[in-house]
Amino acid sequence: MTRKTLSPALSVAGLSIGFKLPDGEPLPVINDLTFQVNSGEFVSILGPSGCGKTTLLRVIAGLIIPSAGKLIFGNDHKSSPQVISLAFQHANLMPWRNVYGNISLPLEIAGTSQAEVTTRVSELIRLVGLEGFEKTYPRDLSGGMQQRVSIARALIQDPDLLLLDEPFGSLDALTRERMGDELLTIWQASRKTVIMVTHSISEAVFLSDRVLVLTPRPARINLDLKIPLPRPRNKETRYRPEFGKLARKLRLAIIE
């Protein structure tokens, strides 16, 4: 049987990031990270608070210049992909724009035709389960619904790479679990390459193909764990014995 060749979406080589404190002292944040994310793969990043997870996402997004190392996108050694989308912990929706208007904003800025905007926004509204709420404003949406709008807005430009920074961190536990189920449904439909920062071990196991565990600052990779749970996954996946074993491995790697 011929093995399927994996196509790299992102290769990170020798990445180091540091800042200067107000007194001029150096603050090393990330130290010599090397890893690869394959096209269509869902990779989560775990680690202690303050270890540089969000900083790493911002470097990948092009918002921070690294101190050393390089990032290669795809197979053709591009310094940046065509489109990267980043969704944060807080939805950051524009309160004066309704659901449709918030999702459509990136296309409007890009000068996309109205006909294409209507088609693409309608498709994403269906995908994230917000049909009937197109004219609703953020103040009238629950936290989970606001995050669905945020994720739809991140997907509207058909990104090569979707970065999620604790997308459900501000939600209560039950809503967070439900949103994890919904994100999995969205990802299984779109099959985007995703890198997600999370503090939830259960969330990482449930959603991911692989999980990277970072050490305390200056961060390096302590564990690169493949999640072999079969797809498609559902709520019952969380109760499989294998799920608990994988979660324990990740927890031990974080507290080492």
C-alpha positions in Angstrom: 0.0 0.0 0.0 1.4 3.4 -1.0 1.6 5.9 1.8 0.1 9.3 1.1 2.7 12.0 0.7 2.2 14.8 3.2 2.4 18.3 1.7 3.9 20.9 4.1 1.8 24.0 4.7 4.3 25.6 7.2 7.9 24.7 8.1 9.4 26.4 11.1 13.2 26.2 11.4 15.4 27.3 14.3 12.9 30.0 15.4 13.9 32.2 18.3 12.1 35.2 19.7 13.2 37.7 22.3 12.4 41.1 23.5 14.0 43.8 25.6 12.6 44.7 29.0 12.3 48.4 30.0 15.6 48.3 31.8 17.3 47.0 28.7 17.7 43.4 29.9 16.9 40.7 27.2 13.8 38.6 27.6 14.2 35.3 25.6 10.7 34.0 24.8 11.1 31.2 22.3 14.3 29.2 21.7 15.2 27.3 18.6 11.8 25.9 17.6 11.7 23.6 14.6 8.5 21.8 13.5 6.3 21.3 10.4 2.5 21.6 9.9 1.1 19.7 6.9 -1.6 20.9 4.6 -5.1 20.2 6.0 -3.7 19.3 9.5 -5.2 20.6 12.8 -2.3 21.3 15.2 -2.8 22.5 18.8 -0.2 24.2 20.9 -0.2 23.7 24.7 2.1 25.0 27.4 2.3 26.8 30.7 0.9 30.3 30.9 3.3 32.9 29.6 5.5 30.5 27.7 5.1 32.3 24.3 2.2 30.5 22.6 0.5 33.6 21.5 3.8 35.2 20.5 4.5 32.2 18.3 1.1 32.7 16.5 1.8 36.4 16.0 5.2 35.5 14.4 3.5 33.1 12.0 0.9 35.7 11.2 3.6 38.2 10.3 2.8 40.6 13.2 6.2 40.0 15.0 9.6 39.7 13.4 11.6 36.8 14.9 15.1 37.2 16.3 16.4 34.2 14.4 15.2 31.3 12.3 12.8 31.2 9.4 9.3 30.2 8.3 8.6 28.5 5.0 5.1 28.3 3.6 4.2 25.5 1.3 6.6 23.6 -1.0 7.9 26.6 -2.9 9.8 28.4 -0.1 7.5 31.4 0.0 8.2 33.8 2.9 4.5 34.2 3.4 1.3 32.4 2.3 -1.3 34.0 0.1 -3.7 34.4 3.0 -3.5 34.0 6.8 -6.5 34.5 9.1 -6.2 35.0 12.8 -9.1 34.7 15.3 -8.5 35.8 18.9 -9.9 34.8 22.3 -12.4 37.7 22.2 -14.6 38.0 19.1 -13.8 41.7 18.6 -16.8 42.2 16.5 -17.9 45.7 15.3 -20.9 46.5 17.4 -22.5 48.7 14.7 -22.4 45.9 12.1 -24.8 42.9 12.2 -23.7 39.3 11.7 -23.8 39.6 7.9 -21.8 42.9 8.0 -19.1 41.6 10.4 -18.5 38.5 8.3 -18.5 40.4 5.0 -16.1 43.1 6.1 -12.8 41.5 4.8 -14.4 41.0 1.4 -15.7 44.5 1.2 -12.2 45.9 2.1 -10.8 43.7 -0.7 -13.3 45.1 -3.2 -15.0 41.8 -3.9 -18.2 42.1 -6.0 -21.5 42.3 -4.2 -22.7 39.1 -5.8 -19.7 37.1 -4.6 -19.9 38.6 -1.1 -23.5 37.6 -0.8 -22.8 34.0 -2.0 -19.7 33.5 0.3 -21.2 35.1 3.4 -24.4 33.0 3.0 -22.4 29.8 2.7 -20.4 30.6 5.8 -23.5 31.6 7.8 -24.9 28.2 7.0 -21.6 26.4 7.8 -21.4 28.0 11.3 -25.1 27.5 12.1 -26.2 31.2 12.2 -29.0 31.1 9.7 -31.8 33.4 10.8 -29.3 35.7 12.7 -27.9 37.6 9.7 -29.4 40.9 10.8 -28.6 40.4 14.5 -26.1 42.7 16.2 -23.3 41.5 18.5 -25.0 42.8 21.7 -27.9 40.4 21.1 -25.7 37.3 20.5 -24.4 34.9 23.1 -20.7 34.5 23.6 -20.6 31.3 21.7 -22.5 32.8 18.8 -20.2 35.8 18.7 -17.2 33.4 18.4 -19.0 31.7 15.5 -19.2 35.0 13.7 -15.5 35.6 14.5 -14.5 32.2 13.0 -16.7 32.8 10.0 -15.0 36.2 9.4 -11.6 34.5 9.6 -12.7 31.9 7.0 -14.3 34.3 4.6 -11.1 34.9 2.7 -10.5 31.2 2.2 -7.2 31.3 4.1 -4.3 29.0 3.4 -3.7 29.0 7.2 -6.1 29.6 10.0 -4.6 30.7 13.4 -6.8 30.4 16.5 -5.7 32.0 19.7 -7.7 30.6 22.6 -10.9 31.0 20.6 -13.1 29.7 23.4 -11.1 30.9 26.4 -13.7 33.5 27.5 -16.6 31.0 27.5 -18.0 28.9 30.3 -17.1 25.2 30.4 -20.3 23.8 28.9 -20.4 26.4 26.1 -16.7 25.9 25.4 -17.3 22.1 25.0 -20.2 22.7 22.7 -18.1 25.2 20.6 -15.4 22.6 20.3 -18.0 20.3 18.8 -19.0 23.0 16.4 -15.5 23.9 15.4 -14.8 20.3 14.7 -17.8 20.2 12.3 -16.6 23.4 10.6 -13.1 22.1 10.2 -14.3 18.7 8.9 -16.3 20.6 6.2 -13.5 23.1 5.3 -10.3 21.0 6.0 -8.3 24.1 6.5 -4.8 24.0 7.9 -5.3 25.1 11.5 -2.9 26.0 14.3 -4.7 26.6 17.6 -3.3 27.8 20.9 -5.3 26.5 23.9 -5.0 25.9 27.6 -7.4 23.0 27.5 -5.9 19.5 27.2 -9.3 17.9 26.5 -9.9 20.5 23.7 -6.5 19.8 22.1 -7.0 16.0 22.1 -10.5 16.2 20.8 -9.8 18.6 17.9 -6.2 17.9 16.8 -4.2 15.7 14.6 -1.1 16.6 16.5 -0.4 18.5 19.7 2.8 20.4 20.4 3.7 21.0 24.1 6.0 23.9 24.8 8.2 24.3 27.9 8.3 27.3 30.2 10.0 30.4 28.7 12.2 30.4 26.8 10.0 27.9 25.1 11.1 24.8 23.2 9.1 21.8 22.1 8.9 19.3 25.0 6.5 16.9 23.2 5.1 16.5 19.6 2.2 14.1 20.1 0.2 12.5 17.3 -3.5 12.1 18.1 -4.4 8.7 16.5 -8.1 8.9 17.4 -10.2 8.0 14.3 -12.1 10.7 12.4 -14.9 11.7 12.2 -15.0 12.3 16.0 -18.1 13.0 18.1 -19.0 13.6 21.7 -18.5 9.9 22.6 -14.8 10.2 21.5 -14.1 12.0 24.8 -15.0 8.9 26.7 -12.8 6.5 24.9 -9.9 5.0 27.0 -7.4 6.2 24.4 -8.6 9.7 24.9 -7.7 9.6 28.6 -4.3 8.1 27.9 -3.5 10.9 25.4 -4.7 13.6 27.8 -2.5 12.1 30.6 0.6 12.2 28.3 0.0 15.8 27.5 -0.6 16.8 31.1 2.7 15.1 32.2 4.6 16.9 29.4 3.2 20.3 30.6 4.2 19.8 34.3 7.6 18.3 33.7 
